[in-house]
Amino acid sequence: MRPFFDRFILSFPIRFLKQYPYAWIVLVAVWPRSPFFAALLLMVVVIGLLALRWQSAAWISHVRRQYADGDGKFYVDRPSVPWRRAVRNTAFLIMGSILIAYLLNGQFRLTFWQFLIMIVGFTILYEDTHLFGSEVTYIITAPGIAIRFVPGHMDYRLFLHFKEISRIEQRNYQQSLDTDLFARTRDVKTGLLMIPKDPKGFTNRIDKLFIAPNDLENFMKQLPYGFG
């Protein structure tokens, strides 16, 4: 049954699952007048959050079954949230929200606190990747590297076989038209550049690919001989 449920949640596009933040707006607006309806909307928000977590775990489980069944190599690297940046961005968000809530106080029969909670909550839920960085997961298996990258309201799921990769170089990131960056933040400094054997690139949309594992040294140790 586990594979069925994994395929089920993976079939939903991120854009569909990320609609739950709109329920937050209505929740805050109706809470004083209809707590029961607000509680139902809160359930929608919680289900949306759990669905996103479930989808992330389901993808990892799916990759394990496909490429590392049994005791095969399976190394997972999930870059952590850049908390300094997250705190800074959230502070700016709160300050801006306070100003907007003050200006809108009393409009639509909503209070200052309702506007403040509404704006801050919706932005954190809907624009989470701008505040906390893009969700990204790298997995090394025996046949290749799996990558899931969620920069916003869509996700990229790749599996690059080692036989497709010409070489993997450790270097500092430099923005380039022929290089895609799949990393937690765009201000990453050091990472790995993957260069394809095919002159046309890895896919129609991806030529070279730059990734930034959380534990770069250990990640490189997990690569096959000739790549690390």
C-alpha positions as YAML, in Angstrom:
chain: A
units: angstrom
residues:
- id: 1
  name: MET
  ca: [0.00, 0.00, 0.00]
- id: 2
  name: ARG
  ca: [2.89, 2.40, 0.66]
- id: 3
  name: PRO
  ca: [3.83, 2.72, -3.05]
- id: 4
  name: PHE
  ca: [0.18, 3.47, -3.90]
- id: 5
  name: PHE
  ca: [-0.07, 6.28, -1.35]
- id: 6
  name: ASP
  ca: [3.30, 7.68, -2.43]
- id: 7
  name: ARG
  ca: [2.17, 7.82, -6.06]
- id: 8
  name: PHE
  ca: [-1.13, 9.34, -4.94]
- id: 9
  name: ILE
  ca: [0.39, 12.34, -3.16]
- id: 10
  name: LEU
  ca: [3.14, 12.77, -5.77]
- id: 11
  name: SER
  ca: [0.48, 13.11, -8.46]
- id: 12
  name: PHE
  ca: [-0.68, 16.43, -6.98]
- id: 13
  name: PRO
  ca: [1.22, 19.46, -8.36]
- id: 14
  name: ILE
  ca: [2.75, 21.82, -5.83]
- id: 15
  name: ARG
  ca: [0.70, 24.67, -7.30]
- id: 16
  name: PHE
  ca: [-2.49, 22.85, -6.27]
- id: 17
  name: LEU
  ca: [-1.30, 22.02, -2.75]
- id: 18
  name: LYS
  ca: [-0.07, 25.58, -2.14]
- id: 19
  name: GLN
  ca: [-3.60, 27.03, -2.41]
- id: 20
  name: TYR
  ca: [-4.28, 26.36, 1.28]
- id: 21
  name: PRO
  ca: [-2.85, 29.75, 2.41]
- id: 22
  name: TYR
  ca: [-5.98, 31.42, 1.02]
- id: 23
  name: ALA
  ca: [-7.96, 29.59, 3.70]
- id: 24
  name: TRP
  ca: [-5.85, 31.48, 6.26]
- id: 25
  name: ILE
  ca: [-7.24, 34.83, 5.06]
- id: 26
  name: VAL
  ca: [-10.84, 33.72, 5.49]
- id: 27
  name: LEU
  ca: [-9.99, 32.01, 8.79]
- id: 28
  name: VAL
  ca: [-8.69, 35.20, 10.38]
- id: 29
  name: ALA
  ca: [-11.55, 37.26, 8.97]
- id: 30
  name: VAL
  ca: [-14.36, 35.04, 10.31]
- id: 31
  name: TRP
  ca: [-12.80, 33.80, 13.58]
- id: 32
  name: PRO
  ca: [-14.58, 36.24, 15.96]
- id: 33
  name: ARG
  ca: [-17.98, 35.71, 14.31]
- id: 34
  name: SER
  ca: [-17.87, 32.01, 13.45]
- id: 35
  name: PRO
  ca: [-15.32, 30.02, 15.45]
- id: 36
  name: PHE
  ca: [-16.65, 26.70, 14.11]
- id: 37
  name: PHE
  ca: [-16.19, 27.70, 10.46]
- id: 38
  name: ALA
  ca: [-12.78, 29.13, 11.31]
- id: 39
  name: ALA
  ca: [-11.81, 25.81, 12.92]
- id: 40
  name: LEU
  ca: [-12.73, 24.01, 9.69]
- id: 41
  name: LEU
  ca: [-10.52, 26.39, 7.74]
- id: 42
  name: LEU
  ca: [-7.72, 25.82, 10.23]
- id: 43
  name: MET
  ca: [-8.00, 22.12, 9.43]
- id: 44
  name: VAL
  ca: [-7.58, 22.95, 5.73]
- id: 45
  name: VAL
  ca: [-4.39, 24.85, 6.51]
- id: 46
  name: VAL
  ca: [-3.01, 22.01, 8.65]
- id: 47
  name: ILE
  ca: [-3.89, 19.42, 5.99]
- id: 48
  name: GLY
  ca: [-2.14, 21.55, 3.36]
- id: 49
  name: LEU
  ca: [1.03, 21.79, 5.46]
- id: 50
  name: LEU
  ca: [1.01, 18.06, 6.18]
- id: 51
  name: ALA
  ca: [0.40, 17.25, 2.50]
- id: 52
  name: LEU
  ca: [3.54, 19.15, 1.50]
- id: 53
  name: ARG
  ca: [5.59, 17.32, 4.15]
- id: 54
  name: TRP
  ca: [4.06, 14.02, 3.03]
- id: 55
  name: GLN
  ca: [4.91, 14.71, -0.61]
- id: 56
  name: SER
  ca: [8.55, 15.41, 0.28]
- id: 57
  name: ALA
  ca: [8.81, 12.16, 2.27]
- id: 58
  name: ALA
  ca: [6.97, 10.23, -0.46]
- id: 59
  name: TRP
  ca: [9.47, 11.34, -3.08]
- id: 60
  name: ILE
  ca: [12.40, 10.12, -0.96]
- id: 61
  name: SER
  ca: [10.61, 6.80, -0.41]
- id: 62
  name: HIS
  ca: [9.90, 6.51, -4.15]
- id: 63
  name: VAL
  ca: [13.55, 7.13, -5.06]
- id: 64
  name: ARG
  ca: [14.66, 4.49, -2.55]
- id: 65
  name: ARG
  ca: [12.35, 1.87, -4.10]
- id: 66
  name: GLN
  ca: [13.37, 2.79, -7.64]
- id: 67
  name: TYR
  ca: [17.14, 3.07, -7.27]
- id: 68
  name: ALA
  ca: [18.25, 1.66, -3.90]
- id: 69
  name: ASP
  ca: [15.99, -1.25, -3.11]
- id: 70
  name: GLY
  ca: [17.27, -3.34, -0.23]
- id: 71
  name: ASP
  ca: [20.72, -2.36, 1.04]
- id: 72
  name: GLY
  ca: [21.76, -0.26, -1.95]
- id: 73
  name: LYS
  ca: [23.62, 3.04, -1.53]
- id: 74
  name: PHE
  ca: [21.27, 5.78, -0.37]
- id: 75
  name: TYR
  ca: [22.75, 9.02, 0.91]
- id: 76
  name: VAL
  ca: [20.40, 11.96, 1.55]
- id: 77
  name: ASP
  ca: [21.50, 15.59, 1.83]
- id: 78
  name: ARG
  ca: [18.87, 18.24, 2.66]
- id: 79
  name: PRO
  ca: [20.30, 21.76, 3.00]
- id: 80
  name: SER
  ca: [19.01, 23.46, 6.13]
- id: 81
  name: VAL
  ca: [17.14, 26.74, 6.42]
- id: 82
  name: PRO
  ca: [19.49, 29.76, 6.41]
- id: 83
  name: TRP
  ca: [18.16, 31.05, 9.72]
- id: 84
  name: ARG
  ca: [19.99, 34.38, 9.69]
- id: 85
  name: ARG
  ca: [18.41, 35.25, 6.37]
- id: 86
  name: ALA
  ca: [15.02, 33.87, 7.47]
- id: 87
  name: VAL
  ca: [15.00, 35.97, 10.66]
- id: 88
  name: ARG
  ca: [16.00, 39.10, 8.74]
- id: 89
  name: ASN
  ca: [13.33, 38.61, 6.07]
- id: 90
  name: THR
  ca: [10.67, 37.80, 8.65]
- id: 91
  name: ALA
  ca: [11.54, 40.93, 10.63]
- id: 92
  name: PHE
  ca: [11.10, 43.07, 7.50]
- id: 93
  name: LEU
  ca: [7.81, 41.29, 6.81]
- id: 94
  name: ILE
  ca: [6.48, 42.01, 10.31]
- id: 95
  name: MET
  ca: [7.49, 45.67, 10.16]
- id: 96
  name: GLY
  ca: [5.84, 46.13, 6.79]
- id: 97
  name: SER
  ca: [2.75, 44.26, 7.92]
- id: 98
  name: ILE
  ca: [2.41, 46.47, 11.00]
- id: 99
  name: LEU
  ca: [2.35, 49.56, 8.78]
- id: 100
  name: ILE
  ca: [-0.22, 48.07, 6.38]
- id: 101
  name: ALA
  ca: [-2.39, 46.79, 9.25]
- id: 102
  name: TYR
  ca: [-2.31, 50.27, 10.85]
- id: 103
  name: LEU
  ca: [-3.44, 51.90, 7.60]
- id: 104
  name: LEU
  ca: [-6.21, 49.33, 7.04]
- id: 105
  name: ASN
  ca: [-7.40, 49.23, 10.64]
- id: 106
  name: GLY
  ca: [-11.22, 49.24, 10.69]
- id: 107
  name: GLN
  ca: [-11.65, 48.48, 6.99]
- id: 108
  name: PHE
  ca: [-13.98, 45.59, 6.10]
- id: 109
  name: ARG
  ca: [-14.86, 45.45, 9.83]
- id: 110
  name: LEU
  ca: [-11.44, 43.94, 10.59]
- id: 111
  name: THR
  ca: [-9.18, 45.06, 13.41]
- id: 112
  name: PHE
  ca: [-5.49, 45.96, 13.37]
- id: 113
  name: TRP
  ca: [-4.57, 42.58, 14.85]
- id: 114
  name: GLN
  ca: [-6.67, 40.68, 12.33]
- id: 115
  name: PHE
  ca: [-4.94, 42.44, 9.43]
- id: 116
  name: LEU
  ca: [-1.52, 41.89, 10.99]
- id: 117
  name: ILE
  ca: [-2.06, 38.16, 11.61]
- id: 118
  name: MET
  ca: [-3.67, 37.77, 8.20]
- id: 119
  name: ILE
  ca: [-0.83, 39.41, 6.27]
- id: 120
  name: VAL
  ca: [2.04, 37.81, 8.20]
- id: 121
  name: GLY
  ca: [0.47, 34.34, 8.20]
- id: 122
  name: PHE
  ca: [-0.46, 34.38, 4.51]
- id: 123
  name: THR
  ca: [2.97, 35.61, 3.43]
- id: 124
  name: ILE
  ca: [4.80, 33.00, 5.50]
- id: 125
  name: LEU
  ca: [2.58, 30.21, 4.15]
- id: 126
  name: TYR
  ca: [2.46, 31.35, 0.51]
- id: 127
  name: GLU
  ca: [5.91, 32.89, 0.04]
- id: 128
  name: ASP
  ca: [7.83, 30.53, 2.30]
- id: 129
  name: THR
  ca: [10.58, 29.90, -0.26]
- id: 130
  name: HIS
  ca: [11.36, 33.63, -0.45]
- id: 131
  name: LEU
  ca: [11.62, 33.83, 3.33]
- id: 132
  name: PHE
  ca: [13.34, 30.53, 4.16]
- id: 133
  name: GLY
  ca: [14.94, 29.49, 0.88]
- id: 134
  name: SER
  ca: [13.89, 26.89, -1.67]
- id: 135
  name: GLU
  ca: [13.35, 23.33, -0.50]
- id: 136
  name: VAL
  ca: [15.92, 21.04, -2.09]
- id: 137
  name: THR
  ca: [16.92, 17.42, -1.54]
- id: 138
  name: TYR
  ca: [19.88, 15.56, -3.07]
- id: 139
  name: ILE
  ca: [20.14, 11.77, -2.96]
- id: 140
  name: ILE
  ca: [23.12, 9.71, -4.07]
- id: 141
  name: THR
  ca: [22.36, 6.14, -5.14]
- id: 142
  name: ALA
  ca: [24.49, 3.56, -6.91]
- id: 143
  name: PRO
  ca: [23.25, 4.42, -10.43]
- id: 144
  name: GLY
  ca: [23.03, 8.20, -10.06]
- id: 145
  name: ILE
  ca: [21.92, 11.35, -8.25]
- id: 146
  name: ALA
  ca: [18.27, 12.21, -7.55]
- id: 147
  name: ILE
  ca: [17.31, 15.85, -7.02]
- id: 148
  name: ARG
  ca: [14.04, 17.47, -5.93]
- id: 149
  name: PHE
  ca: [13.97, 21.25, -6.11]
- id: 150
  name: VAL
  ca: [11.00, 23.39, -5.02]
- id: 151
  name: PRO
  ca: [11.73, 27.05, -5.80]
- id: 152
  name: GLY
  ca: [8.12, 28.18, -5.40]
- id: 153
  name: HIS
  ca: [4.85, 26.83, -6.73]
- id: 154
  name: MET
  ca: [6.33, 24.09, -8.86]
- id: 155
  name: ASP
  ca: [8.87, 21.36, -8.26]
- id: 156
  name: TYR
  ca: [11.59, 19.74, -10.33]
- id: 157
  name: ARG
  ca: [12.31, 16.03, -9.90]
- id: 158
  name: LEU
  ca: [15.42, 14.79, -11.65]
- id: 159
  name: PHE
  ca: [17.41, 11.60, -11.72]
- id: 160
  name: LEU
  ca: [20.82, 11.94, -13.36]
- id: 161
  name: HIS
  ca: [22.59, 8.66, -14.06]
- id: 162
  name: PHE
  ca: [26.33, 8.76, -13.52]
- id: 163
  name: LYS
  ca: [26.72, 7.53, -17.10]
- id: 164
  name: GLU
  ca: [25.12, 10.84, -18.20]
- id: 165
  name: ILE
  ca: [27.58, 12.95, -16.21]
- id: 166
  name: SER
  ca: [30.94, 13.84, -17.75]
- id: 167
  name: ARG
  ca: [32.39, 15.21, -14.51]
- id: 168
  name: ILE
  ca: [31.52, 16.87, -11.23]
- id: 169
  name: GLU
  ca: [33.66, 19.83, -10.20]
- id: 170
  name: GLN
  ca: [33.84, 21.59, -6.85]
- id: 171
  name: ARG
  ca: [33.89, 25.33, -7.45]
- id: 172
  name: ASN
  ca: [32.43, 28.68, -6.50]
- id: 173
  name: TYR
  ca: [29.09, 29.50, -8.09]
- id: 174
  name: GLN
  ca: [29.07, 31.97, -10.97]
- id: 175
  name: GLN
  ca: [25.81, 32.81, -12.66]
- id: 176
  name: SER
  ca: [25.79, 31.64, -16.27]
- id: 177
  name: LEU
  ca: [23.20, 31.26, -19.03]
- id: 178
  name: ASP
  ca: [24.11, 27.59, -19.51]
- id: 179
  name: THR
  ca: [24.00, 26.69, -15.81]
- id: 180
  name: ASP
  ca: [20.92, 26.09, -13.65]
- id: 181
  name: LEU
  ca: [21.18, 26.53, -9.88]
- id: 182
  name: PHE
  ca: [19.28, 24.01, -7.74]
- id: 183
  name: ALA
  ca: [20.17, 25.22, -4.24]
- id: 184
  name: ARG
  ca: [18.51, 26.45, -1.06]
- id: 185
  name: THR
  ca: [19.37, 30.09, -1.83]
- id: 186
  name: ARG
  ca: [20.67, 31.96, -4.85]
- id: 187
  name: ASP
  ca: [23.52, 33.57, -2.91]
- id: 188
  name: VAL
  ca: [25.30, 30.24, -2.47]
- id: 189
  name: LYS
  ca: [29.09, 30.48, -2.71]
- id: 190
  name: THR
  ca: [30.54, 26.96, -2.97]
- id: 191
  name: GLY
  ca: [29.07, 23.81, -4.44]
- id: 192
  name: LEU
  ca: [29.33, 21.26, -7.23]
- id: 193
  name: LEU
  ca: [29.01, 21.83, -10.96]
- id: 194
  name: MET
  ca: [27.69, 18.81, -12.87]
- id: 195
  name: ILE
  ca: [28.63, 18.76, -16.55]
- id: 196
  name: PRO
  ca: [26.78, 16.42, -18.92]
- id: 197
  name: LYS
  ca: [28.36, 14.12, -21.47]
- id: 198
  name: ASP
  ca: [25.71, 15.06, -24.01]
- id: 199
  name: PRO
  ca: [26.53, 18.45, -25.61]
- id: 200
  name: LYS
  ca: [22.77, 19.16, -25.63]
- id: 201
  name: GLY
  ca: [22.69, 19.02, -21.83]
- id: 202
  name: PHE
  ca: [20.95, 16.81, -19.28]
- id: 203
  name: THR
  ca: [17.46, 17.70, -20.56]
- id: 204
  name: ASN
  ca: [15.91, 20.10, -23.05]
- id: 205
  name: ARG
  ca: [15.82, 22.78, -20.33]
- id: 206
  name: ILE
  ca: [18.92, 21.96, -18.27]
- id: 207
  name: ASP
  ca: [22.45, 22.13, -19.65]
- id: 208
  name: LYS
  ca: [24.92, 22.27, -16.74]
- id: 209
  name: LEU
  ca: [23.63, 21.99, -13.18]
- id: 210
  name: PHE
  ca: [25.05, 23.56, -10.02]
- id: 211
  name: ILE
  ca: [24.09, 22.09, -6.64]
- id: 212
  name: ALA
  ca: [25.04, 23.08, -3.08]
- id: 213
  name: PRO
  ca: [24.83, 20.18, -0.60]
- id: 214
  name: ASN
  ca: [24.67, 21.00, 3.10]
- id: 215
  name: ASP
  ca: [27.64, 18.74, 3.90]
- id: 216
  name: LEU
  ca: [29.75, 19.21, 0.80]
- id: 217
  name: GLU
  ca: [32.75, 17.19, 2.02]
- id: 218
  name: ASN
  ca: [30.74, 14.14, 3.01]
- id: 219
  name: PHE
  ca: [28.62, 14.40, -0.15]
- id: 220
  name: MET
  ca: [31.73, 14.17, -2.31]
- id: 221
  name: LYS
  ca: [32.94, 11.13, -0.37]
- id: 222
  name: GLN
  ca: [29.75, 9.32, -1.34]
- id: 223
  name: LEU
  ca: [30.33, 9.83, -5.06]
- id: 224
  name: PRO
  ca: [31.77, 6.95, -7.12]
- id: 225
  name: TYR
  ca: [35.46, 6.86, -7.90]
- id: 226
  name: GLY
  ca: [36.32, 9.43, -10.55]
- id: 227
  name: PHE
  ca: [33.64, 11.89, -9.50]
- id: 228
  name: GLY
  ca: [34.47, 12.81, -5.89]
...
